[in-house]
Amino acid sequence: MVSVRAGKTNLGCLVSALVATAAVYFAVNVGTVALDYYRFTDRMKQEVRFASSRSDAVIKRRLAAYADSLGLPEAAGKVHVKRGNKLIAIWAEYYHVVELPGFVKEVRINPQASGPF
């Protein structure tokens, strides 16, 4: 014998789907901030590797342009470069707004790279 369903959905299934959708939305929001941080840090490491053939001004200009292409806040383009004893350090500091369930948090982000040149 075949049973007939009236087309009702379980409320629990609907709530589970809603929670899963919200989790994905907020994970994407936080994930893009993290991905941009890692991309910017990776580009800084690349600049460290080629620092012997580039001036500080060129490094700053290249990193500022890359930060702009990622859509980072304007402060990310204010890159600092320090050389000494065949070592170079590159860093920046900026704040990014992250939306989480129930509140908005401003996060300080400090990408940096250093090494010999």
SVG drawing of the C-alpha trace seen along z (x, -y; Angstrom):
<svg xmlns="http://www.w3.org/2000/svg" viewBox="-3 -56 78 58">
<polyline fill="none" stroke="black" stroke-width="0.4" points="0.0,0.0 1.3,-3.5 0.9,-6.3 -0.1,-9.7 1.6,-12.8 -0.2,-16.1 2.8,-18.2 3.9,-19.3 7.5,-20.0 9.2,-19.4 9.9,-22.7 13.2,-21.2 14.4,-20.7 13.6,-24.3 15.4,-25.6 18.4,-23.5 18.5,-24.9 18.3,-28.4 21.1,-27.9 23.3,-26.4 22.6,-29.3 23.5,-31.8 26.7,-29.9 27.8,-29.9 27.0,-33.7 29.1,-34.6 31.9,-32.2 32.2,-33.8 32.3,-37.3 35.1,-36.3 36.8,-34.1 37.2,-37.0 39.0,-39.1 41.3,-36.2 42.0,-35.4 42.8,-39.1 45.2,-39.0 47.0,-35.9 47.2,-37.3 48.6,-40.6 51.1,-38.8 52.2,-36.6 52.8,-39.6 54.9,-41.1 57.0,-38.0 57.5,-38.2 58.7,-41.8 61.2,-40.6 62.6,-38.0 63.2,-40.7 64.2,-43.5 67.8,-43.6 66.7,-44.8 64.0,-47.2 64.1,-50.5 61.9,-51.1 59.8,-53.5 59.1,-50.9 58.2,-48.3 55.8,-50.7 54.2,-51.7 53.8,-48.1 52.2,-47.0 49.9,-50.0 48.7,-49.2 48.1,-45.6 46.2,-46.6 44.0,-48.8 43.4,-46.0 42.3,-43.7 39.8,-46.4 41.5,-46.7 41.0,-49.8 43.1,-52.8 45.3,-52.4 46.6,-49.1 48.4,-51.0 50.5,-52.8 53.3,-50.2 56.4,-50.5 59.8,-49.2 62.9,-49.0 66.3,-47.8 69.4,-47.0 72.3,-44.5 71.1,-42.7 67.6,-42.2 64.4,-43.8 61.1,-44.1 57.8,-45.1 54.6,-45.7 51.3,-47.5 48.4,-48.0 44.7,-48.5 41.3,-47.8 38.6,-45.8 34.9,-45.6 33.6,-42.0 29.9,-41.3 29.1,-38.4 25.7,-37.2 24.4,-39.8 27.3,-42.3 29.8,-44.1 33.5,-43.8 36.4,-46.0 39.4,-43.8 43.1,-45.1 45.0,-43.4 48.8,-43.6 50.3,-41.8 54.1,-41.6 57.1,-39.9 60.8,-39.9 64.0,-38.2 67.4,-38.6 67.9,-40.5"/>
</svg>
